[in-house]
Amino acid sequence: MPLTRVTIRQFEAFLAIVDLHSIGAAAERLGLTSSAVSQLLAELETELGFRLFDRTTRRVNLSSAGQDFLSSAESVLRHVRAAAQSADDIRNRAAGIVRVGAPLVIAATALPAAIAEYARDKPKVVVRIFDTVVEQLVERVESGDVDLAIGPDRQSGTRVRRDAAFASPWVMWCAPSHPLNARRRMVWQHLRDVPIVATGRDHERAVEQMLANLPAEARIIPVDVVDNVTTAFGLAAQGLAVTLAPAYVAPLARTFGLVMKRIVDPETIREVCVYRSTERALSPPADGFADFVTPWLKRWDRATQTEAKPRRGRLPADF
């Protein structure tokens, strides 16, 4: 028998009467009149096709059929209340799943720290990291594979919005024993005839673009291109090459023992952006994480990359 006309209020009235053994007390708990509670009970019994209570002048007791039905009614109300709480949590950005795409370095350093801090306030929000190469950041947001993406600046078109989080200078990473580490001031010409390893075609193209306006004698070309930044760091750590990368890779680069050298004339800046769809509204938990992570990334950059940012005036002594 389909219970199409049964209401949550009827279940609440039923269970209140069970708990208090009184229609009047149940009415007081529910903020209703006794006649309203009696009406709710009568409607429920009509829908069910059996009596739920044996009534006396002083007391209302469960009937045998009511006793059999009780656990089902309690289960229904428990699930409804859980659903209501879940809806409240989602609406208030307090629960849900957020899918974030990011390339290796950000996925390994910045994002875990951001998620850990966010979880202290929003423990029911699950933020999942989707490893994404730089070239696919915009595409994955556009297709709906991820809610947000975080990574270096890319052309995003009209279907994806791009919000700048922080700017990071391109720098050189090398082993402490590398001859270039002894230079107080690095310019692009110093990289001529030096083995350079780039990470992915995105880095290779970025190097080409930022040096396009330099005279031919100042241009450099990577001698090797690898897929993973950790491979480039491993080669650099052994002194086999140097590698170029934005300064925000510092937390990972330093685990390989690499040192950073800023390159000037010109100093080239790369922005890290947060990407989101312009065609699909974010869920409340994803929207909440987006609002949190953009300013958080700015703070993370200031805390971990201050020494790598462009400075006006004199260069520090070790550059």
TIMI-458567 format. One line per 2 residues: number of its first residue (from 1); their letters; for each residue x, y, z of N, C-alpha, C. Coordinates in steps of 0.1 Angstrom, whole numbers. Layout:
N
NUM = A = X,Y,Z,X,Y,Z,X,Y,Z  ... .
END
This chain:
319
1 = MP = 8,-12,0,0,0,0,9,12,0  8,21,-10,16,33,-10,11,43,0 .
3 = LT = 20,48,8,16,58,18,18,72,13  11,75,2,14,88,-5,10,100,3 .
5 = RV = 0,98,12,-5,110,20,0,110,34  9,102,38,15,102,51,25,114,52 .
7 = TI = 24,121,63,33,133,64,43,131,76  54,138,75,63,138,86,57,143,99 .
9 = RQ = 48,152,98,41,157,110,33,146,117  27,137,109,20,126,115,29,117,122 .
11 = FE = 41,114,116,50,106,123,55,112,136  58,125,136,62,132,148,51,131,159 .
13 = AF = 39,133,155,28,132,165,27,118,171  28,108,162,28,94,167,39,91,177 .
15 = LA = 51,95,173,62,92,182,62,100,195  57,112,195,55,120,207,45,114,216 .
17 = IV = 35,108,211,25,102,219,30,89,225  38,82,217,45,70,222,54,73,234 .
19 = DL = 61,84,233,71,88,243,65,92,256  54,100,254,47,107,266,35,100,271 .
21 = HS = 30,90,263,17,83,267,6,92,269  6,103,262,-5,113,264,-6,122,251 .
23 = IG = -19,123,246,-20,132,235,-18,147,239  -23,150,251,-21,164,256,-7,168,257 .
25 = AA = 1,159,263,16,162,265,23,162,252  19,154,242,25,154,229,22,167,222 .
27 = AE = 9,172,224,5,184,218,14,196,223  16,196,236,24,206,242,38,206,237 .
29 = RL = 44,194,235,58,193,230,59,198,216  48,195,208,48,199,193,43,213,191 .
31 = GL = 38,219,201,33,233,200,20,233,192  12,223,194,-1,222,187,-12,220,198 .
33 = TS = -24,220,193,-36,218,202,-38,203,203  -44,198,213,-47,184,215,-56,179,203 .
35 = SA = -65,187,199,-74,183,188,-66,181,175  -56,190,173,-47,189,161,-39,176,161 .
37 = VS = -34,172,173,-26,160,174,-35,148,172  -47,148,177,-57,138,175,-60,136,161 .
39 = QL = -61,147,154,-64,147,139,-53,141,131  -40,144,135,-29,139,128,-28,124,130 .
41 = LA = -31,119,142,-31,105,146,-42,97,138  -54,103,137,-65,97,130,-61,96,115 .
43 = EL = -55,106,110,-52,106,95,-41,95,93  -32,93,102,-21,83,100,-27,69,101 .
45 = ET = -36,67,111,-42,54,112,-51,51,100  -57,61,94,-65,58,82,-57,54,71 .
47 = EL = -45,60,69,-36,57,58,-30,43,61  -27,40,73,-21,27,76,-31,15,75 .
49 = GF = -43,18,79,-53,8,79,-54,0,92  -48,5,103,-49,-2,116,-47,9,127 .
51 = RL = -52,5,139,-51,14,151,-37,13,157  -32,24,161,-19,25,167,-19,24,182 .
53 = FD = -30,28,188,-30,29,202,-43,23,208  -42,18,220,-53,14,228,-55,25,238 .
55 = RT = -67,32,238,-69,44,246,-77,40,258  -73,46,270,-81,46,282,-84,60,286 .
57 = TR = -91,62,297,-94,76,301,-82,83,306  -72,76,311,-60,82,316,-47,81,308 .
59 = RV = -47,71,299,-34,67,293,-37,63,279  -26,65,270,-26,60,256,-15,51,255 .
61 = NL = -18,38,252,-8,28,251,-7,22,236  5,18,232,6,12,219,-2,0,218 .
63 = SS = -9,-2,206,-15,-14,203,-5,-24,198  -9,-37,196,0,-47,191,6,-43,178 .
65 = AG = -4,-38,169,1,-34,155,10,-21,156  6,-12,166,14,0,168,28,-4,172 .
67 = QD = 30,-14,181,43,-18,185,51,-24,174  44,-31,165,51,-37,153,56,-25,143 .
69 = FL = 48,-15,143,51,-4,133,61,6,139  63,6,152,71,16,159,85,18,153 .
71 = SS = 92,7,151,106,8,147,107,14,133  97,11,124,97,16,111,95,31,111 .
73 = AE = 86,36,120,83,50,121,95,57,127  102,51,136,114,58,142,125,59,132 .
75 = SV = 126,48,123,136,48,113,134,59,103  121,61,99,117,71,89,121,85,95 .
77 = LR = 117,88,107,119,101,112,134,103,115  142,93,118,156,94,120,163,98,107 .
79 = HV = 159,92,96,165,95,83,161,108,78  148,112,81,144,125,76,152,136,84 .
81 = RA = 154,134,97,161,144,105,176,145,100  182,133,97,195,133,91,196,140,78 .
83 = AA = 186,138,70,186,145,57,185,160,59  176,164,69,175,178,71,188,184,76 .
85 = QS = 195,177,85,208,182,90,218,183,79  218,173,70,227,173,59,224,185,50 .
87 = AD = 211,187,47,208,199,39,212,212,46  211,213,59,215,225,66,230,226,65 .
89 = DI = 238,215,66,252,216,65,257,220,51  250,215,41,254,218,27,251,233,25 .
91 = RN = 239,237,29,234,251,27,244,261,34  248,257,46,257,265,53,272,263,51 .
93 = RA = 275,255,40,289,252,35,296,244,45  289,237,54,296,229,64,298,215,61 .
95 = AG = 293,210,50,295,196,46,294,194,31  300,183,27,299,181,12,313,177,7 .
97 = IV = 314,175,-6,326,171,-13,330,182,-23  343,186,-22,348,196,-31,360,189,-39 .
99 = RV = 359,190,-52,369,184,-61,378,195,-66  391,194,-64,401,205,-68,412,199,-76 .
101 = GA = 413,204,-88,424,200,-97,437,208,-94  448,203,-95,461,210,-93,473,202,-98 .
103 = PL = 483,209,-103,495,202,-108,503,198,-96  513,190,-98,520,182,-88,525,191,-76 .
105 = VI = 532,202,-79,538,209,-68,527,215,-59  517,222,-64,507,227,-56,499,216,-49 .
107 = AA = 496,205,-56,489,194,-50,497,188,-39  510,189,-39,518,183,-28,522,192,-17 .
109 = TA = 521,205,-19,525,215,-9,514,224,-4  509,233,-12,500,242,-8,486,236,-4 .
111 = LP = 481,228,-13,467,223,-11,466,215,2  474,205,5,473,198,17,472,207,29 .
113 = AA = 481,217,29,481,227,41,468,235,41  463,239,30,450,246,29,439,237,34 .
115 = IA = 438,225,30,428,215,34,428,213,49  440,211,54,441,209,69,436,221,77 .
117 = EY = 439,233,72,434,245,80,419,246,78  414,243,66,400,245,64,392,234,72 .
119 = AR = 398,222,73,391,212,81,389,215,96  397,224,101,396,228,115,382,235,117 .
121 = DK = 378,243,107,365,250,108,354,242,102  356,234,92,346,227,84,350,212,83 .
123 = PK = 349,205,95,353,191,95,345,182,86  333,185,82,325,177,74,327,179,59 .
125 = VV = 335,189,55,337,192,41,349,183,37  347,175,27,358,166,22,363,173,9 .
127 = VR = 376,177,9,382,183,-2,392,172,-9  388,168,-21,396,158,-28,405,165,-38 .
129 = IF = 418,161,-39,427,166,-48,428,157,-61  427,163,-72,428,156,-85,441,161,-92 .
131 = DT = 451,152,-93,463,156,-99,460,159,-114  464,171,-118,461,176,-131,473,183,-137 .
133 = VV = 477,179,-149,488,186,-156,483,201,-159  493,210,-160,489,224,-162,481,226,-174 .
135 = EQ = 484,219,-185,477,220,-198,462,217,-197  458,209,-187,444,204,-186,436,211,-175 .
137 = LV = 442,221,-168,435,227,-157,422,233,-161  422,241,-172,410,248,-177,400,238,-182 .
139 = ER = 405,228,-189,396,218,-196,388,210,-185  395,207,-174,388,199,-164,377,207,-157 .
141 = VE = 380,220,-155,369,228,-149,358,229,-159  361,231,-171,351,233,-182,342,221,-184 .
143 = SG = 348,209,-182,340,197,-184,333,193,-172  336,199,-160,329,195,-148,336,184,-141 .
145 = DV = 348,180,-145,355,169,-138,359,174,-124  362,187,-123,365,192,-109,357,205,-107 .
147 = DL = 355,208,-95,348,221,-91,357,233,-93  369,231,-89,379,242,-89,392,237,-95 .
149 = AI = 400,245,-100,414,242,-103,423,253,-98  435,249,-94,445,259,-89,458,256,-96 .
151 = GP = 464,266,-103,476,264,-110,481,276,-117  491,275,-125,497,287,-132,487,292,-142 .
153 = DR = 489,305,-146,479,312,-154,479,305,-168  466,303,-173,463,298,-186,452,306,-192 .
155 = QS = 452,306,-205,440,312,-212,428,304,-209  417,311,-204,406,304,-198,393,305,-207 .
157 = GT = 392,315,-216,380,317,-224,369,322,-216  357,321,-221,345,327,-215,338,317,-206 .
159 = RV = 341,304,-207,334,294,-199,340,291,-185  352,296,-184,359,294,-171,364,308,-166 .
161 = RR = 362,310,-153,367,323,-147,380,320,-140  389,330,-142,402,329,-136,405,340,-127 .
163 = DA = 407,337,-114,410,347,-103,425,345,-99  432,356,-100,447,356,-96,448,354,-81 .
165 = AF = 456,345,-77,458,343,-62,471,350,-58  482,347,-65,495,354,-62,504,353,-74 .
167 = AS = 514,362,-74,524,362,-85,537,356,-80  544,349,-88,556,342,-84,567,344,-95 .
169 = PW = 579,348,-92,589,350,-102,595,337,-107  598,336,-120,606,325,-124,620,326,-119 .
171 = VM = 625,314,-114,639,314,-108,646,302,-113  659,302,-110,667,290,-114,670,282,-101 .
173 = WC = 669,269,-102,672,260,-91,684,251,-95  694,251,-86,706,243,-89,711,237,-76 .
175 = AP = 720,228,-77,727,222,-66,736,232,-60  738,232,-46,747,241,-40,761,241,-46 .
177 = SH = 766,230,-51,779,229,-57,780,234,-71  769,238,-77,769,242,-91,776,255,-93 .
179 = PL = 784,257,-103,792,270,-105,783,282,-105  771,281,-110,762,293,-110,758,298,-96 .
181 = NA = 758,289,-86,755,293,-73,764,303,-67  776,304,-72,786,314,-67,783,328,-72 .
183 = RR = 775,329,-82,772,343,-88,763,351,-78  767,363,-76,759,372,-68,747,377,-75 .
185 = RM = 748,378,-88,737,384,-96,735,376,-109  723,370,-111,721,361,-123,713,369,-133 .
187 = VW = 718,368,-146,710,373,-157,709,362,-167  700,363,-177,697,352,-186,709,348,-194 .
189 = QH = 718,357,-197,730,353,-205,738,343,-198  738,343,-184,746,333,-177,742,319,-179 .
191 = LR = 730,317,-185,725,304,-187,729,298,-201  735,306,-209,740,302,-222,750,290,-220 .
193 = DV = 748,280,-227,757,268,-227,757,261,-214  746,263,-206,744,255,-194,733,245,-196 .
195 = PI = 736,232,-193,725,222,-194,713,226,-186  701,227,-192,689,231,-186,678,221,-188 .
197 = VA = 672,216,-178,661,207,-179,648,214,-176  638,213,-185,625,219,-183,615,208,-179 .
199 = TG = 604,212,-172,594,202,-168,581,204,-177  579,195,-186,567,195,-195,568,206,-205 .
201 = RD = 560,205,-215,559,214,-226,555,228,-222  547,228,-211,542,241,-206,554,250,-201 .
203 = HE = 563,244,-194,575,251,-189,584,255,-201  585,246,-211,594,249,-222,588,261,-230 .
205 = RA = 575,261,-232,569,272,-239,570,285,-231  568,284,-218,569,296,-210,583,302,-210 .
207 = VE = 593,293,-210,607,298,-212,609,305,-225  604,299,-236,605,305,-249,598,319,-249 .
209 = QM = 586,320,-244,579,332,-244,585,343,-236  590,340,-225,596,351,-217,609,356,-222 .
211 = LA = 616,348,-231,628,352,-236,627,357,-251  615,357,-256,613,360,-270,618,373,-274 .
213 = NL = 617,383,-265,621,397,-268,636,399,-266  643,389,-261,658,391,-259,665,390,-272 .
215 = PA = 677,396,-273,685,394,-285,689,379,-286  692,375,-298,695,361,-301,705,355,-292 .
217 = EA = 716,364,-289,727,359,-281,723,356,-267  712,362,-262,708,360,-248,697,349,-246 .
219 = RI = 692,344,-257,682,334,-256,687,320,-252  679,313,-245,684,300,-240,673,290,-244 .
221 = IP = 677,277,-246,668,267,-250,670,255,-241  660,250,-234,662,238,-226,668,226,-234 .
223 = VD = 678,219,-229,684,208,-236,676,195,-233  667,195,-223,660,183,-220,646,187,-215 .
225 = VV = 636,179,-217,623,182,-212,618,169,-206  614,169,-193,609,158,-186,594,160,-182 .
227 = DN = 587,150,-179,573,151,-176,570,156,-162  579,152,-152,576,155,-138,587,164,-132 .
229 = VT = 582,174,-124,591,184,-118,601,177,-109  597,166,-102,606,159,-93,618,153,-101 .
231 = TA = 615,149,-113,626,144,-122,636,155,-124  631,167,-128,640,178,-130,648,181,-118 .
233 = FG = 641,181,-106,648,184,-94,659,174,-91  656,161,-94,666,151,-91,678,153,-100 .
235 = LA = 676,156,-113,688,159,-122,696,171,-117  689,181,-113,695,193,-108,703,190,-95 .
237 = AQ = 697,182,-86,704,179,-73,717,172,-75  718,165,-86,731,158,-89,741,166,-97 .
239 = GL = 737,179,-99,746,188,-107,746,185,-122  737,177,-127,737,174,-141,731,185,-150 .
241 = AV = 723,193,-143,717,204,-151,711,214,-140  706,225,-145,698,234,-137,684,234,-142 .
243 = TL = 674,238,-134,661,238,-139,654,252,-136  645,256,-144,638,268,-142,623,265,-138 .
245 = AP = 619,272,-128,605,270,-123,601,282,-115  588,285,-113,584,296,-104,588,294,-90 .
247 = AY = 590,304,-83,595,304,-69,586,296,-60  573,295,-63,564,288,-54,567,273,-52 .
249 = VA = 576,268,-61,580,254,-59,590,252,-48  593,262,-41,604,262,-31,602,251,-20 .
251 = PL = 590,249,-15,589,238,-4,593,224,-9  590,221,-22,594,208,-28,609,208,-32 .
253 = AR = 613,219,-39,627,220,-44,637,219,-33  634,224,-21,644,224,-10,645,211,-4 .
255 = TF = 635,202,-6,637,188,-1,647,181,-9  650,186,-21,661,180,-29,674,187,-26 .
257 = GL = 675,196,-17,687,203,-14,691,214,-24  681,218,-32,684,228,-42,684,242,-37 .
259 = VM = 691,251,-43,692,265,-39,685,273,-51  680,284,-47,672,293,-57,681,305,-60 .
261 = KR = 681,308,-73,688,320,-78,678,328,-86  675,340,-82,666,349,-90,674,353,-102 .
263 = IV = 666,354,-113,672,359,-126,666,372,-130  674,382,-133,669,395,-136,673,399,-151 .
265 = DP = 668,410,-155,671,415,-168,666,406,-179  653,403,-181,642,408,-172,639,397,-161 .
267 = ET = 633,402,-150,627,392,-141,613,389,-145  610,377,-147,597,372,-153,588,367,-142 .
269 = IR = 575,371,-142,566,367,-132,555,358,-137  551,348,-130,540,339,-133,530,340,-122 .
271 = EV = 517,341,-126,506,341,-117,501,327,-114  497,325,-102,489,313,-98,475,317,-97 .
273 = CV = 466,310,-103,452,314,-104,443,303,-98  431,307,-95,420,298,-91,410,298,-102 .
275 = YR = 406,286,-108,397,286,-119,384,279,-115  373,285,-120,359,280,-117,351,282,-129 .
277 = ST = 340,274,-130,331,275,-142,323,288,-141  320,294,-153,311,305,-154,297,300,-158 .
279 = ER = 296,287,-161,283,282,-166,276,273,-156  283,268,-146,277,260,-135,279,267,-122 .
281 = AL = 269,268,-114,271,273,-100,278,263,-92  287,267,-84,294,259,-74,284,254,-63 .
283 = SP = 286,242,-58,278,238,-47,282,247,-35  273,248,-25,277,256,-13,291,253,-7 .
285 = PA = 294,239,-5,307,236,1,319,240,-8  317,238,-22,327,242,-31,329,257,-31 .
287 = DG = 318,265,-31,318,279,-31,325,284,-18  322,277,-7,329,281,6,344,279,5 .
289 = FA = 348,268,-1,363,265,-2,369,275,-11  362,278,-22,368,288,-32,370,301,-25 .
291 = DF = 360,306,-17,362,318,-9,373,318,0  376,306,6,386,304,16,400,304,9 .
293 = VT = 401,296,-2,414,292,-6,422,303,-14  414,313,-20,421,323,-27,429,332,-18 .
295 = PW = 423,338,-7,431,346,2,441,337,10  438,324,12,447,316,19,460,314,11 .
297 = LK = 459,312,-2,470,311,-11,479,323,-10  473,335,-10,481,347,-9,489,347,4 .
299 = RW = 483,343,15,491,342,28,501,332,27  498,320,21,508,310,20,520,314,12 .
301 = DR = 518,322,1,529,327,-7,537,337,1  531,346,9,538,355,17,547,348,27 .
303 = AT = 541,337,33,548,330,44,560,322,38  559,316,27,569,307,22,577,312,11 .
305 = QT = 573,323,4,580,327,-8,585,342,-7  585,348,5,588,362,6,602,365,0 .
307 = EA = 611,356,2,625,359,-3,625,358,-18  615,352,-25,616,350,-39,608,361,-47 .
309 = KP = 601,369,-40,593,380,-46,602,391,-51  598,398,-62,606,409,-66,607,420,-56 .
311 = RR = 618,426,-55,620,437,-45,625,449,-52  621,460,-47,627,473,-53,640,476,-46 .
313 = GR = 647,484,-53,660,489,-47,671,478,-49  680,478,-40,692,469,-41,688,455,-39 .
315 = LP = 695,446,-46,694,432,-45,700,427,-32  695,416,-26,701,411,-14,715,407,-17 .
317 = AD = 723,405,-7,737,403,-8,740,390,-16  731,379,-15,734,366,-20,729,365,-35 .
319 = F = 725,377,-41,720,376,-55,729,384,-64 .
END
